[in-house]
Amino acid sequence: MKSFVDLLSRVLISIIFLFSGVNKILNYDSTAQWMEGFGVPDFLLIPAIIIEIILPILIIVGYQTKIAATLLSLFCLLTALIFHNNFLDQTQLIAFLKNISLAGGLMFLSINDTKNWALEKKRKYVRL
């Protein structure tokens, strides 16, 4: 049961990033303009999309989970500080808190690692 809940939690924490990455692809021009409004060059949109798609997939399948969760946690913290720092706007404050909360959950994952339903656990049982 713990392994199933572990997998489910990895899917649940990752899904928001997958949707966000796909949304950035589908709305590339408007997202690039939005980023530039904060002084972030639009060429950084490509790495953001890669981060939001590849790292969550690694977390879901349980491969290099500690590294992926740590990097995604840092991404959340940077995103919160750069794009959601207007605490007078309640929407921005909620987005800031969402990103900080996600970072905390990802830090928890990076510290506690995955259970049995993960590629990195299966790798330990394979003998060459």
N, C-alpha and C positions, 0 to 999 in steps of 0.2 A: 504493500500500500504506500509506503514512504517513497518508493521509486516512482510510482504513478503520480503522486502529489508533487514530487520534485519536477518531473517532466511537465506537468500541467502548469506549475508556477513559472517554469522557464518559458513556456509558450505565452502565458499571460503577460509577463513583463516584456517580452520581445515584440508582441504583435503591434504595439503602438509605433515602434520604430519602423517596422516593415510598411505599415500603412503610410507613415510620414515620408519614407523614402520614395514609395510609389507616387504619392501625391506630389512630391517635388519634381519627379520626372514628368508627370502629366501637366504640371503647371510651371514648367521650367523658367520661362521668361518672367512671369510675375514673381516667382520666388527669388530669382536673381535680382530683380529691381527692389524687392523688399529688403534683401540682404544689403544691397548697396545703400539703402536709406539709413542703415546703421553703421556705415563706413566699412563694411566687409566686402572685399572684392568678389565679383561674381564668379571668378574661376574657382573659388573655394566651395562652390555648390557641388561640383563633381565629387570631391572627397567626402562631403557631407552625405551625399546620396550613397556612396559606397559604404561608408560607416553605418548608415541606417539600414542597409540591406544585408551586408555580409556579416557583420558582428552579431546581429540577432539570430541569423541562421546558425552560426557557430554555437551560440548559446542553446538554441533549441535542440540541435542534434547532440550537444554535449561534447564538442571538440574544442580544445584550447579554451575552455569556459572561463577559467580564471583571468586569462589575458583579455579575452573578448569583453567580459563583464567590467574589468578595470578600465579598459579604453572607453567603453560605452558610458561608464560612470563619469569619467573625465569630460567626455563630450557633453553629457547632460549639464554638468556644472558650468562649463564654458558657455553653453547655449543659454542657460539661466542668467548668467552674469552679463552677457553681451546683448541679448535680445529681449529680456524680460526684467529689466531693472527699474522700471517706472512703477514704484510701489503706490503711487497716488491713484493709478488706474487699477481697479479691482481685477479686471481681466488679466492684466499683466502680472499682478501679484499672484493670482491663482496659477498662471502658467509658470511663474518662478517656483512656486511651492511644488507644483507637479514635477518639474525637472529635478528639484532638490530631492524630492521623495523617491523618484526613479533612481537617482544616483545612490541613495541610501540602500534601496533594494538590491541594486547591482553590486554594491560593495559587500553586502551580506552574502550574495551569491559567490563573489570572488573569494571571500574568506572561508565559506563553508563547503564549496565545491559541489559536485553533482553526486547523485546516488547511482544505482546500477543501470538505469536506462539512459546511458550516455555512451557515445563512441569512445571517449577516453577510458571508460571503465572496461569496455569490451576489449580494447587493445591490450590491457594488462593480462588477459586470459589467453591471448594468442601466443603460442609457442612456435618458434621457428626451428 
